[in-house]
């Protein structure tokens, strides 16, 4: 359908395009897509997702352990 050509030796700004951010919305019936082209600026960087700390992992594991122990205790009590 589309062919993508990547060349690291030039930029769109070097080809004579005006610097700026251009947003184009394409609509075909019920389908809508948005294309954003950033010419001459730095690429946007997505913020990093936070990583749980060691204390958070310990609480998660403790909760899972207590949950499994509770299910086991409940299961053993129901068999009597």
C-alpha positions in Angstrom: 0.0 0.0 0.0 2.6 2.6 1.1 6.4 2.5 0.8 8.5 4.1 3.5 11.9 5.5 2.6 14.3 6.4 5.4 17.5 8.3 4.8 19.5 9.7 7.7 21.5 12.0 5.4 18.9 14.7 5.1 16.0 16.3 6.9 12.7 17.8 5.6 14.0 21.2 6.7 17.1 20.8 4.6 14.9 20.0 1.6 13.4 23.5 1.9 10.2 22.7 3.9 9.2 25.4 6.4 9.9 24.5 10.0 6.9 23.8 12.1 4.4 21.2 13.2 1.8 20.2 10.7 -1.3 18.1 11.6 -3.4 16.6 8.9 -6.7 14.8 9.6 -7.7 12.2 7.1 -11.4 11.0 6.9 -12.8 8.2 4.9 -16.4 7.4 5.8 -16.4 6.5 9.4 -12.6 6.1 9.7 -10.5 9.1 10.8 -6.7 9.2 11.1 -4.4 12.0 12.2 -0.9 12.5 10.8 1.5 14.8 12.6 4.7 16.0 10.8 7.4 17.8 12.8 9.8 19.7 10.6 13.0 21.1 12.0 12.3 20.4 15.7 13.2 17.7 18.1 11.0 14.6 18.1 8.6 14.5 21.1 9.7 12.2 23.9 7.1 10.1 25.7 7.4 10.3 29.5 8.8 7.2 31.1 6.4 5.0 33.0 7.2 4.8 36.7 8.8 1.7 38.0 7.5 0.3 41.3 9.9 0.5 44.1 11.2 -2.5 46.1 8.7 -1.7 48.9 5.8 -1.7 46.5 6.9 -5.1 45.1 7.1 -6.5 48.6 3.6 -5.3 49.4 2.3 -6.8 46.1 3.9 -10.2 46.9 2.7 -10.1 50.5 -0.9 -9.4 49.4 -0.7 -12.3 46.9 0.7 -14.6 49.6 -2.0 -13.7 52.0 -4.6 -14.1 49.3 -3.4 -17.7 48.5 -3.2 -18.6 52.2 -6.7 -17.3 52.7 -8.0 -19.4 49.8 -6.2 -22.4 51.1 -7.6 -21.9 54.6 -11.1 -21.4 53.2 -10.8 -24.5 51.1 -9.6 -26.7 53.9 -12.4 -25.4 56.3 -15.1 -26.2 53.7 -14.0 -29.8 53.3 -14.7 -30.6 56.9 
